[in-house]
Amino acid sequence: MTVSGRARAARLGVRNPVLWPGRQPRLAAPAGGDDRSAPVRTRRAIVGAVLFALSLALYLAVFQVFPKHPWSMLDLHVYLWGGTLVRHLQDPYVHAYRFHRLLFTYTPMAAGIFALLTAVELPVVKVLFVAGSIASLMGVLWLTWGALGRERSRARLGATLMMAAVALWLEPVRQTLSFGQVNLVLMLVVVADLCLPDTRWWKGVGVGLAAGFKLTPLIFIPYLLLTRRFRAAAVATATFAVTVLGSFVLLPTASRHYWLEGLFLNPSRLGNVHYVGNQSLYGAVLRLIGSATAARPYQLLAEVLAGVAGLALAAWASRRGQEMAGILVCALTGLLVSPVSWSHHWVWVVPILGVLVDFASRRSPSLAVSAGWRRACWLAAGAVAAVFSGVLWAVPSTGRHPPVQGYVMTGPQQLIGDLYVLAGLAGLGVIAVLLVAATRTHQHLTAIAVARDGEEPLESGLAAQP
């Protein structure tokens, strides 16, 4: 990158790129565009729209065939129950949901928002949740392609729709929709915020709002600090603080219980944390050791190591110009170190799959390197889709002591029951290897350029020959 190019990138808030192995910078399209590519782009958009429509139609058909299970939207009922308690008692944490004895676990700010939704008819709220979640899914994919350098075009729209058609069937997405969860919406808020140029003063507001609704996005504040985006980190922290202070003003009783009495530190309120559905390091250690007391030191050690290593890798990827990889590594780290990460929290696998498909579909002038790189990315994308297809629930759920509850498990059941955690740790390892390889390649090319500095250009030397 030239000096003028670096200056322009700095003004735009773009980081200096160091490419993954086998990737090459894209050349700018010629002025006026390429007319021959227009029909191809249109065709891809049409194919994407048709595939997404077919996938969604099949999805809705399944919804009609199984109206109660698995489409109970149980979590949405609990959300609205918390909102109802706010309207009548000013505290969503005092009573469990009457049918399944589940407790409201989100922040007072979230309870206040759900209190507003209780004024809307339940069927309407369900439609809004499903439509909003699917729209958020497509929004995240669209932003992911953009962060990877794909220009706004019909081809990008087609790629978004095709990926969304596949992503609808991933287990975390299925669970999010069937339970009426908010994971996809919160993911969109975070990704949209972090994809803003660093020059925007309001960058960080989305992270702060998402954290004020659900605490797990707080992991992105140290990520912003480590990548030296101090203003964005300050904005995120201030926004989160405003949500907390605002909750104390509007819902003082609920805020006192949640923040001052430590309800937010009690994972047992979330249900059986041994359960296979809890795909966090804490859940994996509990299923392995059994006793929460005996598992505590191992849990803390695993979370500290994964947290430090994951945030360091995320910051490293960002500084090397791979901003989307940095965001996703940070999200992956948050899923691993959170005390409870239900399987539907792993919707971050959707943009991860998008990144792998993007890497696999790009072509490089170095055909030998590019072919191997693309093949590896396609294999990785297939492996990710297989792991997150629902294999997790092959763990038996019947018997006197159902293994799915996480208390009594055989070795193979343990491996299957920790599948997302193992995949997450493997993902961090692969990212580390790629960053090391990319850095060594960059250093090697820089050394060659320095060694050749001042040599007579090859063309002029040939021209001087008789």
C-alpha positions as CSV (number, residue, x, y, z in Angstrom):
1,M,0.0,0.0,0.0
2,T,1.5,3.4,-1.0
3,V,1.9,6.3,1.5
4,S,-1.1,8.2,-0.1
5,G,-3.1,4.9,0.1
6,R,-2.3,4.5,3.8
7,A,-3.2,8.1,4.5
8,R,-6.6,7.7,2.8
9,A,-7.2,4.5,4.6
10,A,-6.5,6.2,7.9
11,R,-9.0,8.9,7.2
12,L,-11.6,6.4,6.4
13,G,-10.9,4.3,9.5
14,V,-9.7,1.3,7.5
15,R,-6.9,-0.8,9.0
16,N,-3.7,-1.9,7.2
17,P,-4.5,-5.2,5.6
18,V,-2.3,-8.3,5.8
19,L,-3.9,-11.0,3.7
20,W,-4.6,-14.6,4.7
21,P,-2.5,-17.2,2.9
22,G,-3.6,-17.4,-0.7
23,R,-5.6,-14.1,-0.7
24,Q,-4.7,-11.2,-3.0
25,P,-6.0,-7.7,-2.9
26,R,-8.9,-7.1,-5.3
27,L,-8.2,-4.9,-8.3
28,A,-10.5,-2.0,-8.9
29,A,-13.0,-2.5,-11.7
30,P,-12.4,-0.5,-14.8
31,A,-14.2,2.8,-15.2
32,G,-17.7,2.3,-16.4
33,G,-17.9,-1.2,-15.1
34,D,-18.0,-4.5,-16.9
35,D,-21.2,-4.8,-18.9
36,R,-20.7,-8.6,-19.4
37,S,-20.9,-9.1,-15.6
38,A,-24.3,-7.4,-15.2
39,P,-26.4,-10.4,-16.4
40,V,-24.3,-12.7,-14.2
41,R,-25.0,-10.5,-11.1
42,T,-28.7,-10.3,-11.9
43,R,-28.8,-14.1,-12.4
44,R,-27.1,-14.7,-9.0
45,A,-29.6,-12.3,-7.3
46,I,-32.5,-14.2,-8.9
47,V,-31.1,-17.6,-7.9
48,G,-30.5,-16.4,-4.4
49,A,-34.1,-15.0,-4.1
50,V,-35.6,-18.3,-5.4
51,L,-33.5,-20.4,-3.0
52,F,-34.3,-18.2,-0.1
53,A,-38.0,-18.3,-0.9
54,L,-38.0,-22.1,-1.2
55,S,-36.1,-22.5,2.0
56,L,-38.4,-20.1,3.9
57,A,-41.5,-21.8,2.4
58,L,-40.3,-25.2,3.6
59,Y,-39.5,-23.6,7.0
60,L,-43.0,-22.2,7.3
61,A,-44.4,-25.6,6.3
62,V,-42.5,-27.3,9.1
63,F,-43.9,-24.6,11.4
64,Q,-47.4,-25.6,10.4
65,V,-46.8,-29.3,10.8
66,F,-45.3,-28.9,14.2
67,P,-47.3,-26.0,15.7
68,K,-46.4,-26.7,19.3
69,H,-43.1,-28.5,19.3
70,P,-40.5,-27.4,18.6
71,W,-42.2,-24.1,17.8
72,S,-43.3,-23.3,21.4
73,M,-41.6,-19.8,21.5
74,L,-41.3,-20.6,25.2
75,D,-38.6,-17.9,25.8
76,L,-40.8,-15.2,24.3
77,H,-43.5,-16.2,26.8
78,V,-41.0,-15.8,29.6
79,Y,-40.0,-12.4,28.2
80,L,-43.5,-11.2,28.2
81,W,-44.2,-12.7,31.6
82,G,-41.3,-10.5,32.9
83,G,-42.9,-7.5,31.2
84,T,-46.2,-8.3,32.8
85,L,-44.5,-8.4,36.2
86,V,-43.0,-5.1,35.6
87,R,-46.3,-3.5,34.7
88,H,-48.0,-4.9,37.9
89,L,-45.2,-5.3,40.5
90,Q,-42.3,-3.2,39.1
91,D,-40.1,-6.3,39.5
92,P,-39.7,-9.1,36.9
93,Y,-37.5,-11.2,39.2
94,V,-39.9,-12.2,42.0
95,H,-42.0,-14.9,40.3
96,A,-41.2,-17.7,37.9
97,Y,-43.2,-18.2,34.7
98,R,-46.2,-20.2,35.9
99,F,-46.1,-23.1,33.3
100,H,-42.4,-24.1,33.3
101,R,-41.1,-22.4,36.4
102,L,-38.6,-20.4,34.4
103,L,-37.3,-17.1,35.7
104,F,-36.8,-13.8,33.9
105,T,-33.0,-13.4,33.6
106,Y,-32.4,-10.4,31.4
107,T,-31.6,-6.8,32.6
108,P,-34.1,-4.3,34.0
109,M,-33.8,-2.4,30.7
110,A,-34.9,-5.5,28.8
111,A,-37.8,-6.0,31.2
112,G,-39.0,-2.5,30.5
113,I,-38.9,-3.1,26.8
114,F,-40.9,-6.3,27.1
115,A,-43.4,-4.5,29.4
116,L,-44.2,-2.3,26.4
117,L,-44.6,-5.3,24.1
118,T,-47.3,-6.8,26.5
119,A,-49.7,-4.2,25.1
120,V,-49.5,-6.0,21.7
121,E,-51.5,-9.1,20.9
122,L,-49.3,-12.3,21.4
123,P,-49.8,-13.6,17.8
124,V,-48.6,-10.2,16.5
125,V,-45.6,-10.2,18.8
126,K,-44.7,-13.8,17.5
127,V,-44.8,-12.7,13.9
128,L,-42.7,-9.6,14.7
129,F,-40.1,-11.7,16.4
130,V,-39.8,-14.2,13.6
131,A,-39.8,-11.6,10.9
132,G,-37.3,-9.4,12.8
133,S,-35.0,-12.4,13.5
134,I,-35.0,-13.5,9.8
135,A,-34.4,-9.9,8.7
136,S,-31.5,-9.6,11.2
137,L,-30.0,-12.8,9.9
138,M,-29.9,-11.4,6.4
139,G,-28.7,-8.0,7.7
140,V,-25.7,-9.7,9.4
141,L,-24.8,-11.6,6.3
142,W,-25.0,-8.4,4.2
143,L,-22.8,-6.5,6.6
144,T,-20.3,-9.5,6.7
145,W,-19.9,-9.5,2.9
146,G,-19.4,-5.7,3.0
147,A,-16.8,-5.9,5.8
148,L,-14.9,-8.5,3.6
149,G,-14.8,-6.0,0.7
150,R,-17.8,-7.0,-1.4
151,E,-19.2,-4.0,-3.1
152,R,-22.9,-3.3,-2.9
153,S,-24.4,-5.1,-5.9
154,R,-26.9,-7.6,-7.0
155,A,-24.3,-10.3,-6.7
156,R,-23.8,-9.4,-3.0
157,L,-27.6,-9.5,-2.5
158,G,-27.7,-12.9,-4.2
159,A,-24.9,-14.2,-2.0
160,T,-26.7,-12.9,1.1
161,L,-30.0,-14.6,0.1
162,M,-28.3,-17.9,-0.7
163,M,-26.4,-18.0,2.6
164,A,-29.6,-17.1,4.5
165,A,-31.4,-20.0,2.8
166,V,-28.8,-22.3,4.3
167,A,-28.4,-20.6,7.6
168,L,-32.1,-20.9,8.4
169,W,-31.5,-24.6,9.0
170,L,-28.5,-24.3,11.3
171,E,-29.4,-25.5,14.8
172,P,-28.7,-22.2,16.7
173,V,-30.9,-20.3,14.2
174,R,-33.6,-23.0,14.4
175,Q,-33.6,-22.8,18.2
176,T,-33.6,-19.1,18.2
177,L,-36.7,-18.9,16.0
178,S,-38.5,-21.8,17.8
179,F,-37.9,-20.4,21.3
180,G,-38.6,-16.8,20.3
181,Q,-35.1,-15.7,21.3
182,V,-33.5,-12.3,20.6
183,N,-30.0,-13.5,19.6
184,L,-30.2,-12.6,15.9
185,V,-31.4,-9.1,16.6
186,L,-28.7,-8.4,19.2
187,M,-26.0,-9.9,16.8
188,L,-27.2,-7.4,14.1
189,V,-26.9,-4.5,16.5
190,V,-23.4,-5.4,17.5
191,V,-22.1,-6.2,14.0
192,A,-23.7,-3.0,12.5
193,D,-22.0,-1.0,15.2
194,L,-18.6,-2.5,14.9
195,C,-18.6,-2.3,11.1
196,L,-18.9,1.5,11.3
197,P,-15.8,3.4,10.3
198,D,-13.6,4.3,13.3
199,T,-14.1,8.0,12.4
200,R,-17.8,7.9,13.4
201,W,-18.2,9.4,16.9
202,W,-21.2,7.2,17.7
203,K,-19.4,4.0,17.1
204,G,-19.9,2.0,20.3
205,V,-23.5,3.0,20.9
206,G,-24.8,-0.3,19.5
207,V,-22.5,-2.4,21.7
208,G,-23.5,-0.4,24.8
209,L,-27.2,-0.8,24.0
210,A,-26.9,-4.6,23.3
211,A,-24.9,-5.0,26.6
212,G,-27.6,-3.0,28.5
213,F,-30.2,-5.5,27.1
214,K,-28.1,-8.6,27.7
215,L,-24.7,-8.6,29.4
216,T,-22.7,-10.8,27.1
217,P,-21.9,-8.1,24.5
218,L,-19.7,-6.5,27.1
219,I,-16.9,-8.7,25.8
220,F,-16.6,-6.2,22.8
221,I,-15.5,-3.3,25.1
222,P,-12.1,-4.8,25.9
223,Y,-11.8,-5.8,22.2
224,L,-12.2,-2.1,21.3
225,L,-9.6,-1.1,23.9
226,L,-7.1,-3.7,22.7
227,T,-7.5,-2.5,19.1
228,R,-6.9,1.1,20.3
229,R,-10.3,2.4,19.5
230,F,-10.6,4.2,22.8
231,R,-13.3,6.6,21.8
232,A,-15.6,3.7,20.6
233,A,-14.9,1.8,23.9
234,A,-15.7,4.9,25.9
235,V,-18.9,5.5,24.0
236,A,-19.9,1.8,24.5
237,T,-19.2,2.0,28.2
238,A,-21.0,5.3,28.6
239,T,-24.0,4.0,26.7
240,F,-24.1,0.9,28.9
241,A,-23.9,3.0,32.0
242,V,-26.8,5.1,30.8
243,T,-29.0,2.0,30.4
244,V,-28.1,1.0,34.0
245,L,-28.7,4.4,35.5
246,G,-31.9,4.8,33.5
247,S,-33.1,1.5,34.9
248,F,-32.5,2.7,38.4
249,V,-34.6,5.8,37.7
250,L,-37.5,4.0,36.0
251,L,-37.4,0.6,37.7
252,P,-35.6,1.1,41.1
253,T,-36.9,-2.1,42.7
254,A,-35.9,-4.4,39.8
255,S,-32.6,-2.6,39.4
256,R,-31.7,-3.0,43.1
257,H,-32.5,-6.7,42.9
258,Y,-30.6,-7.3,39.7
259,W,-27.5,-5.1,40.1
260,L,-27.0,-4.6,43.9
261,E,-28.2,-8.0,45.2
262,G,-26.2,-9.8,42.5
263,L,-28.9,-11.6,40.5
264,F,-26.8,-11.1,37.4
265,L,-24.0,-13.2,39.0
266,N,-26.1,-16.2,39.7
267,P,-26.1,-18.7,36.7
268,S,-28.3,-21.1,38.5
269,R,-31.3,-18.8,37.8
270,L,-30.8,-19.7,34.2
271,G,-31.7,-23.4,34.7
272,N,-29.7,-26.6,34.7
273,V,-26.2,-25.5,33.8
274,H,-25.1,-29.1,33.4
275,Y,-27.5,-29.5,30.5
276,V,-26.0,-30.3,27.1
277,G,-27.7,-27.2,25.8
278,N,-25.2,-25.1,27.8
279,Q,-22.3,-24.9,25.3
280,S,-19.8,-22.9,27.4
281,L,-16.5,-23.9,29.0
282,Y,-18.3,-23.9,32.4
283,G,-20.9,-26.3,31.1
284,A,-18.3,-28.6,29.6
285,V,-16.2,-28.7,32.8
286,L,-19.4,-29.4,34.9
287,R,-20.4,-32.3,32.7
288,L,-16.8,-33.7,32.9
289,I,-16.3,-33.3,36.7
290,G,-19.9,-33.4,38.0
291,S,-19.6,-31.2,41.1
292,A,-19.8,-27.5,40.8
293,T,-17.5,-27.0,43.8
294,A,-14.9,-29.4,42.4
295,A,-15.2,-27.8,38.9
296,R,-14.7,-24.2,40.1
297,P,-10.9,-24.0,39.9
298,Y,-10.8,-25.7,36.5
299,Q,-13.6,-23.6,35.2
300,L,-11.8,-20.3,36.2
301,L,-8.5,-21.5,34.7
302,A,-10.2,-22.5,31.4
303,E,-12.1,-19.2,31.2
304,V,-9.1,-17.0,32.0
305,L,-6.9,-18.8,29.4
306,A,-9.6,-18.8,26.7
307,G,-10.5,-15.2,27.5
308,V,-7.0,-13.8,27.3
309,A,-6.0,-15.9,24.3
310,G,-9.3,-15.2,22.4
311,L,-9.1,-11.4,23.0
312,A,-5.5,-11.3,22.0
313,L,-6.2,-13.2,18.8
314,A,-9.2,-10.9,18.0
315,A,-7.1,-7.8,18.5
316,W,-4.3,-9.4,16.4
317,A,-6.6,-10.2,13.5
318,S,-8.0,-6.6,13.6
319,R,-4.6,-5.0,13.6
320,R,-3.7,-7.2,10.6
321,G,-6.7,-5.8,8.6
322,Q,-9.0,-8.7,9.2
323,E,-11.7,-6.8,11.1
324,M,-14.5,-9.2,10.5
325,A,-12.3,-12.1,11.7
326,G,-11.5,-10.0,14.8
327,I,-15.2,-9.4,15.6
328,L,-16.0,-13.1,15.2
329,V,-13.1,-14.3,17.3
330,C,-14.2,-11.9,20.0
331,A,-17.8,-13.2,19.8
332,L,-16.5,-16.8,19.9
333,T,-14.4,-15.9,23.0
334,G,-17.5,-14.5,24.7
335,L,-19.5,-17.7,24.0
336,L,-16.8,-19.8,25.5
337,V,-16.1,-17.8,28.7
338,S,-19.7,-16.9,29.5
339,P,-21.1,-19.2,32.4
340,V,-24.1,-20.1,30.3
341,S,-24.1,-20.2,26.5
342,W,-27.2,-22.0,25.3
343,S,-26.9,-23.6,21.9
344,H,-29.1,-20.9,20.4
345,H,-26.6,-18.3,21.5
346,W,-24.2,-19.7,18.9
347,V,-25.9,-17.8,16.1
348,W,-22.5,-16.2,15.5
349,V,-21.7,-19.3,13.4
350,V,-23.8,-17.7,10.6
351,P,-21.2,-14.9,9.8
352,I,-18.4,-17.3,10.5
353,L,-19.8,-19.5,7.7
354,G,-20.2,-16.4,5.6
355,V,-16.5,-15.6,6.0
356,L,-15.4,-19.1,5.1
357,V,-17.6,-19.1,2.0
358,D,-16.2,-15.7,1.0
359,F,-12.6,-16.9,1.4
360,A,-13.4,-20.1,-0.6
361,S,-15.0,-18.3,-3.5
362,R,-12.3,-15.7,-4.1
363,R,-9.6,-16.4,-6.7
364,S,-6.0,-15.5,-6.6
365,P,-3.4,-15.1,-9.3
366,S,-1.3,-17.7,-7.5
367,L,-3.3,-20.7,-8.7
368,A,-1.4,-23.4,-6.8
369,V,-1.8,-21.6,-3.4
370,S,-5.3,-20.4,-4.2
371,A,-6.7,-23.8,-5.1
372,G,-5.4,-25.4,-1.9
373,W,-6.7,-22.4,0.1
374,R,-10.2,-22.5,-1.5
375,R,-10.4,-26.2,-1.0
376,A,-9.5,-25.9,2.7
377,C,-12.1,-23.1,3.2
378,W,-14.8,-25.2,1.5
379,L,-14.0,-28.2,3.7
380,A,-14.1,-25.9,6.8
381,A,-17.4,-24.5,5.8
382,G,-18.8,-28.0,5.3
383,A,-17.5,-29.0,8.7
384,V,-19.0,-26.0,10.4
385,A,-22.4,-26.6,8.8
386,A,-22.2,-30.3,9.9
387,V,-21.2,-29.5,13.5
388,F,-24.0,-27.0,13.9
389,S,-26.7,-29.0,12.1
390,G,-28.1,-30.4,15.3
391,V,-25.8,-33.4,15.9
392,L,-25.5,-32.1,19.5
393,W,-29.0,-33.5,20.3
394,A,-28.0,-37.1,19.4
395,V,-27.2,-37.3,23.1
396,P,-30.0,-39.6,24.5
397,S,-32.8,-37.8,26.4
398,T,-34.5,-40.8,27.9
399,G,-33.9,-43.2,30.7
400,R,-33.7,-42.9,34.5
401,H,-30.8,-40.5,34.3
402,P,-31.0,-38.9,30.8
403,P,-27.5,-38.2,29.5
404,V,-28.8,-35.0,27.9
405,Q,-29.2,-33.5,31.4
406,G,-25.4,-33.7,31.8
407,Y,-25.0,-35.6,35.0
408,V,-24.3,-39.1,33.8
409,M,-22.6,-39.4,30.5
410,T,-20.3,-41.9,28.7
411,G,-17.1,-40.8,26.9
412,P,-18.7,-40.6,23.4
413,Q,-21.7,-38.8,24.8
414,Q,-19.4,-36.3,26.5
415,L,-17.7,-35.6,23.2
416,I,-21.0,-35.0,21.3
417,G,-22.4,-33.0,24.3
418,D,-19.4,-30.6,24.1
419,L,-19.4,-30.3,20.4
420,Y,-19.8,-26.5,20.1
421,V,-17.2,-25.9,22.8
422,L,-14.7,-28.2,21.1
423,A,-15.4,-26.5,17.7
424,G,-14.9,-23.1,19.3
425,L,-11.6,-24.0,20.8
426,A,-10.5,-25.5,17.5
427,G,-11.6,-22.4,15.7
428,L,-9.4,-20.2,17.9
429,G,-6.4,-22.6,17.2
430,V,-7.0,-22.3,13.4
431,I,-7.2,-18.5,13.6
432,A,-3.9,-18.5,15.5
433,V,-2.2,-20.6,12.9
434,L,-3.5,-18.4,10.1
435,L,-2.4,-15.2,11.8
436,V,1.1,-16.6,12.3
437,A,1.3,-17.8,8.7
438,A,0.0,-14.4,7.3
439,T,2.5,-12.5,9.5
440,R,5.4,-14.6,8.3
441,T,4.4,-14.2,4.7
442,H,4.1,-10.4,5.1
443,Q,7.6,-10.3,6.8
444,H,9.1,-12.4,4.0
445,L,7.7,-10.2,1.3
446,T,8.8,-7.1,3.2
447,A,12.3,-8.4,3.5
448,I,12.4,-9.2,-0.3
449,A,11.2,-5.6,-1.0
450,V,13.9,-4.1,1.2
451,A,16.6,-6.3,-0.2
452,R,15.7,-5.2,-3.8
453,D,15.4,-1.6,-2.9
454,G,17.7,0.4,-5.1
455,E,18.2,-2.3,-7.7
456,E,17.9,-1.4,-11.4
457,P,14.5,-2.2,-12.6
458,L,14.4,-5.4,-14.7
459,E,12.7,-3.6,-17.7
460,S,15.4,-0.9,-17.9
461,G,18.1,-3.5,-17.7
462,L,16.6,-5.5,-20.6
463,A,16.2,-2.3,-22.6
464,A,19.9,-1.5,-22.2
465,Q,21.0,-4.8,-23.7
466,P,22.0,-4.7,-27.4
